[in-house]
Amino acid sequence: MIAGMNSDLIVMAIWGVLFAIFVIKLFQSIRLVPTKSAYIVERLGKYHSTLDAGFHALIPFVDKVAYIHDLKEETIDVPPQECFSCDEVNVEVDGVIYISVTDPVKASYGVVDYRYAAIQLAQTTTRSVIGTLDLDRTFEERDVISAKVVEVLDQAGAMWGIRVHRYEIKNITPPETVKNAMEMQVNAEREKRALLAKSEGDKQSKINRSEGVKTETINHSEGEMQRRINEAEGKGEEILTIARATAESIEHMATVIAAPGGKNVVRMQLGAQYLKQLDGLSSSQSKVVLPGNLMDFDHWMNSIGLEEESIKKR
């Protein structure tokens, strides 16, 4: 009897375990898929369907979720690797890939691990591209390297069910010896630019000074020319004024001479000046050459046409 009871307990325990397993599987068959996620369902080991966001119920013991994919864009670090440039310089390059799953089925069955495959392909493509560039160009052609890696990954991603949005190189690290040489080259270029800038400054300073001297000389010469022009114009005006005054004096004298008794008046004035000039001949320092008839005043007056009217009347 005791053996019968034990066998009943064993049977009940087995049914209890089976019931528990069934309940667990029943709960596991209910799936709530989050937004931007995809579940790959296999039925009896074969691909059956892809579950999108929402509530889904599976058949227990028949269906199972084999793969879960996040459809959001994700970032994958590419570990540092050694690459040789075209001029045989060893550099260390690392980067980062931005990818997203576009076809969950291909991402599940087209490749074992699309993340690892993308990293490996990015590294090999980076090595091949850097191998065609000189060391100096590797720092300048980052966009070219990134574009080439993205192009190759896109071609492979079409079979892997992924899309590579971009690839960015984080660091390109040359050896210490090369880095020191590049720093020395950069310093030399800075010193060269400084010397060129200083020489250009000195050159411009000399040009400015010479231009200033030139302008000063031109201004001085123009001022001197204007001064001489003004002096010449002043002398010309002076000469014209004297000439006009002389002409007016002569006209006035001619009028006086033509008037009655005018010649006698002129004769008296000339006689006074004549006597005044004779007084100056007494100086011992004077040397004068005079005609023999110096004292014949009447003869002098007659020579200029100012003879006495009384004599002419006679």
C-alpha positions as CSV (number, residue, x, y, z in Angstrom):
1,M,0.0,0.0,0.0
2,I,2.8,2.3,0.8
3,A,4.4,1.5,-2.5
4,G,1.1,2.4,-4.2
5,M,1.0,5.8,-2.4
6,N,4.6,6.5,-3.4
7,S,3.9,5.8,-7.0
8,D,0.9,8.1,-6.9
9,L,3.0,10.9,-5.4
10,I,5.6,10.4,-8.1
11,V,2.9,10.6,-10.8
12,M,1.5,13.7,-9.3
13,A,4.9,15.3,-9.1
14,I,5.6,14.5,-12.7
15,W,2.2,16.1,-13.7
16,G,3.0,19.0,-11.5
17,V,6.3,19.6,-13.2
18,L,4.8,19.2,-16.6
19,F,2.1,21.7,-15.7
20,A,4.6,24.2,-14.4
21,I,6.6,23.8,-17.6
22,F,3.5,24.3,-19.6
23,V,2.6,27.4,-17.7
24,I,6.1,28.8,-18.1
25,K,6.0,28.1,-21.8
26,L,2.6,29.7,-22.0
27,F,3.8,32.9,-20.5
28,Q,7.0,32.8,-22.6
29,S,4.8,32.5,-25.7
30,I,3.3,35.9,-25.0
31,R,5.7,38.6,-26.3
32,L,5.5,42.3,-26.1
33,V,7.9,43.7,-28.7
34,P,9.2,47.3,-27.9
35,T,9.3,50.1,-30.5
36,K,12.2,50.0,-32.8
37,S,12.8,46.3,-32.2
38,A,12.4,43.1,-34.2
39,Y,12.1,39.5,-33.0
40,I,12.9,36.6,-35.3
41,V,10.6,33.6,-34.6
42,E,11.6,30.1,-35.6
43,R,9.0,27.3,-35.7
44,L,10.5,23.9,-35.2
45,G,14.0,25.2,-35.9
46,K,13.0,27.0,-39.2
47,Y,12.4,30.7,-39.7
48,H,8.8,31.5,-39.4
49,S,8.1,35.2,-39.0
50,T,9.4,38.6,-37.8
51,L,7.6,40.2,-34.9
52,D,7.2,44.0,-35.1
53,A,6.4,46.3,-32.2
54,G,3.3,45.3,-30.2
55,F,1.6,42.3,-28.6
56,H,2.2,38.8,-30.0
57,A,1.3,35.2,-28.9
58,L,3.4,32.2,-30.0
59,I,2.6,28.5,-29.9
60,P,4.3,27.0,-26.9
61,F,6.9,24.3,-27.5
62,V,6.7,25.0,-31.3
63,D,7.7,28.6,-31.7
64,K,10.6,30.4,-30.2
65,V,12.3,33.7,-30.5
66,A,15.7,33.0,-31.9
67,Y,17.1,36.5,-32.4
68,I,16.3,39.9,-31.0
69,H,17.4,43.0,-33.0
70,D,17.5,46.6,-32.0
71,L,16.6,48.7,-35.1
72,K,17.9,52.0,-33.7
73,E,21.2,53.4,-34.9
74,E,24.1,52.2,-32.8
75,T,27.8,53.1,-32.4
76,I,30.5,50.5,-32.6
77,D,34.1,51.4,-31.7
78,V,36.8,50.1,-34.1
79,P,39.8,49.1,-32.0
80,P,43.2,50.7,-32.8
81,Q,45.2,49.0,-35.5
82,E,48.6,49.5,-37.1
83,C,48.7,50.6,-40.7
84,F,51.6,51.4,-43.1
85,S,51.4,54.5,-45.3
86,C,52.6,54.6,-48.8
87,D,56.0,56.0,-47.6
88,E,56.3,53.0,-45.2
89,V,55.5,54.8,-42.0
90,N,53.7,52.8,-39.3
91,V,50.7,54.7,-37.8
92,E,48.0,53.6,-35.4
93,V,44.4,54.3,-36.5
94,D,41.1,53.8,-34.6
95,G,37.6,54.9,-35.4
96,V,33.9,54.5,-34.8
97,I,31.1,53.1,-37.0
98,Y,27.5,54.2,-37.0
99,I,25.2,51.4,-38.2
100,S,21.6,50.2,-38.0
101,V,19.7,47.0,-38.8
102,T,17.5,47.4,-41.9
103,D,16.7,43.7,-42.5
104,P,16.4,41.6,-39.3
105,V,16.2,38.3,-41.3
106,K,19.5,38.9,-43.1
107,A,21.1,40.2,-40.0
108,S,20.2,36.9,-38.3
109,Y,21.0,34.5,-41.0
110,G,23.3,36.4,-43.5
111,V,26.2,36.6,-41.1
112,V,27.2,35.1,-37.8
113,D,27.9,38.5,-36.0
114,Y,27.3,41.6,-38.1
115,R,29.0,43.9,-35.5
116,Y,32.2,41.9,-35.6
117,A,32.1,41.6,-39.3
118,A,31.6,45.3,-39.8
119,I,34.6,46.0,-37.4
120,Q,36.8,43.6,-39.3
121,L,35.8,45.0,-42.7
122,A,36.3,48.6,-41.5
123,Q,39.8,47.8,-40.3
124,T,40.9,46.0,-43.5
125,T,39.5,48.8,-45.7
126,T,41.2,51.4,-43.6
127,R,44.6,49.6,-43.9
128,S,44.2,49.3,-47.7
129,V,43.3,53.0,-48.1
130,I,46.1,54.3,-45.9
131,G,48.5,52.1,-47.8
132,T,47.9,54.3,-50.9
133,L,48.5,57.6,-49.1
134,D,51.6,59.4,-47.9
135,L,51.8,60.1,-44.2
136,D,51.1,63.8,-44.6
137,R,48.0,63.1,-46.7
138,T,46.6,60.6,-44.1
139,F,46.0,63.6,-41.8
140,E,44.4,65.6,-44.7
141,E,42.4,62.9,-46.4
142,R,40.3,61.7,-43.4
143,D,37.1,62.3,-45.4
144,V,38.4,60.2,-48.2
145,I,39.3,57.3,-45.9
146,S,35.9,57.5,-44.2
147,A,34.0,57.7,-47.5
148,K,35.8,54.6,-48.8
149,V,35.1,52.6,-45.7
150,V,31.4,53.5,-45.8
151,E,31.3,52.5,-49.5
152,V,32.7,49.1,-48.8
153,L,30.6,48.5,-45.7
154,D,27.5,49.5,-47.6
155,Q,28.2,46.9,-50.3
156,A,28.6,44.2,-47.7
157,G,25.8,45.5,-45.5
158,A,23.3,44.8,-48.3
159,M,23.9,41.1,-47.7
160,W,24.1,41.4,-43.9
161,G,20.9,43.4,-43.5
162,I,22.6,46.5,-42.1
163,R,23.2,50.0,-43.2
164,V,26.4,51.9,-42.4
165,H,25.5,55.6,-42.0
166,R,29.1,56.9,-41.5
167,Y,32.5,56.0,-40.3
168,E,34.7,58.5,-38.5
169,I,38.4,58.2,-37.8
170,K,39.1,59.2,-34.2
171,N,42.9,59.2,-34.0
172,I,45.8,58.7,-36.4
173,T,48.9,58.3,-34.1
174,P,52.3,58.1,-35.8
175,P,55.5,56.8,-34.0
176,E,57.2,59.1,-31.5
177,T,60.2,59.7,-33.8
178,V,57.9,60.7,-36.6
179,K,55.8,62.9,-34.2
180,N,58.9,64.7,-33.1
181,A,60.1,65.2,-36.6
182,M,56.6,66.6,-37.5
183,E,56.7,69.0,-34.5
184,M,60.1,70.2,-35.6
185,Q,58.8,70.7,-39.1
186,V,55.8,72.6,-37.8
187,N,58.0,74.8,-35.6
188,A,60.3,75.5,-38.6
189,E,57.3,76.5,-40.7
190,R,56.1,78.8,-37.9
191,E,59.5,80.4,-37.7
192,K,59.6,80.8,-41.5
193,R,56.2,82.5,-41.5
194,A,57.3,84.8,-38.7
195,L,60.5,85.8,-40.6
196,L,58.5,86.3,-43.7
197,A,56.0,88.4,-41.9
198,K,58.7,90.5,-40.2
199,S,60.5,91.0,-43.6
200,E,57.2,92.0,-45.2
201,G,56.6,94.4,-42.3
202,D,60.1,96.0,-42.7
203,K,59.6,96.2,-46.5
204,Q,56.2,97.9,-46.0
205,S,57.7,100.2,-43.4
206,K,60.5,101.3,-45.8
207,I,58.0,101.8,-48.6
208,N,55.8,103.9,-46.3
209,R,58.8,106.0,-45.2
210,S,60.0,106.5,-48.8
211,E,56.5,107.4,-49.9
212,G,56.4,109.9,-47.1
213,V,59.7,111.5,-48.1
214,K,58.5,111.5,-51.7
215,T,55.3,113.2,-50.8
216,E,57.1,115.7,-48.6
217,T,59.5,116.5,-51.4
218,I,56.7,116.9,-53.9
219,N,54.8,119.2,-51.5
220,H,57.9,121.2,-50.8
221,S,58.7,121.6,-54.5
222,E,55.1,122.5,-55.3
223,G,55.2,125.1,-52.5
224,E,58.4,126.5,-53.8
225,M,57.1,126.7,-57.3
226,Q,53.9,128.4,-56.1
227,R,56.0,130.9,-54.1
228,R,58.1,131.7,-57.2
229,I,54.9,132.1,-59.2
230,N,53.4,134.4,-56.7
231,E,56.7,136.4,-56.5
232,A,56.8,136.6,-60.3
233,E,53.2,137.7,-60.4
234,G,53.8,140.2,-57.7
235,K,56.9,141.6,-59.6
236,G,54.8,141.7,-62.8
237,E,52.1,143.6,-61.1
238,E,54.7,145.9,-59.6
239,I,56.3,146.6,-63.0
240,L,52.9,147.1,-64.6
241,T,51.9,149.5,-61.8
242,I,55.2,151.4,-62.2
243,A,54.8,151.5,-65.9
244,R,51.2,152.8,-65.6
245,A,52.4,155.4,-63.1
246,T,55.3,156.4,-65.4
247,A,53.0,156.7,-68.3
248,E,50.6,158.8,-66.4
249,S,53.5,161.0,-65.2
250,I,54.7,161.4,-68.7
251,E,51.2,162.2,-70.0
252,H,50.8,164.7,-67.1
253,M,54.2,166.3,-67.9
254,A,53.3,166.5,-71.6
255,T,50.1,168.2,-70.6
256,V,52.0,170.6,-68.4
257,I,54.6,171.3,-71.1
258,A,51.8,172.0,-73.6
259,A,50.2,174.5,-71.3
260,P,51.2,178.2,-71.5
261,G,54.4,178.7,-69.4
262,G,54.7,175.0,-68.9
263,K,58.1,174.7,-70.5
264,N,59.5,177.4,-68.1
265,V,58.2,175.5,-65.1
266,V,59.9,172.3,-66.4
267,R,63.1,174.2,-67.1
268,M,63.2,175.6,-63.6
269,Q,62.7,172.1,-62.1
270,L,65.4,170.6,-64.3
271,G,67.7,173.5,-63.4
272,A,67.2,172.8,-59.7
273,Q,68.0,169.1,-60.1
274,Y,71.0,170.1,-62.3
275,L,72.5,172.3,-59.6
276,K,71.8,169.7,-57.0
277,Q,73.8,167.1,-59.0
278,L,76.6,169.5,-59.5
279,D,77.0,169.7,-55.7
280,G,77.7,166.0,-55.6
281,L,80.7,166.3,-57.9
282,S,82.8,167.9,-55.2
283,S,83.3,164.5,-53.5
284,S,86.8,163.2,-53.8
285,Q,85.5,159.6,-54.4
286,S,83.4,160.6,-57.4
287,K,84.7,160.0,-60.9
288,V,82.5,161.6,-63.6
289,V,83.1,162.1,-67.3
290,L,81.3,165.3,-68.4
291,P,81.3,167.3,-71.6
292,G,83.4,170.5,-71.9
293,N,80.5,172.8,-71.9
294,L,79.3,171.6,-68.5
295,M,78.4,175.1,-67.3
296,D,76.5,176.0,-70.5
297,F,73.1,175.2,-69.0
298,D,71.2,176.8,-71.9
299,H,72.9,174.5,-74.3
300,W,71.7,171.5,-72.3
301,M,68.2,172.8,-72.2
302,N,68.2,173.4,-75.9
303,S,69.4,169.9,-76.6
304,I,66.3,168.5,-75.0
305,G,64.0,171.1,-76.7
306,L,63.4,173.3,-73.6
307,E,64.9,176.5,-74.9
308,E,63.5,179.7,-73.4
309,E,60.4,180.9,-75.0
310,S,61.8,184.5,-75.0
311,I,64.7,183.5,-77.1
312,K,62.6,181.7,-79.6
313,K,60.3,184.7,-79.8
314,R,63.3,186.8,-80.7
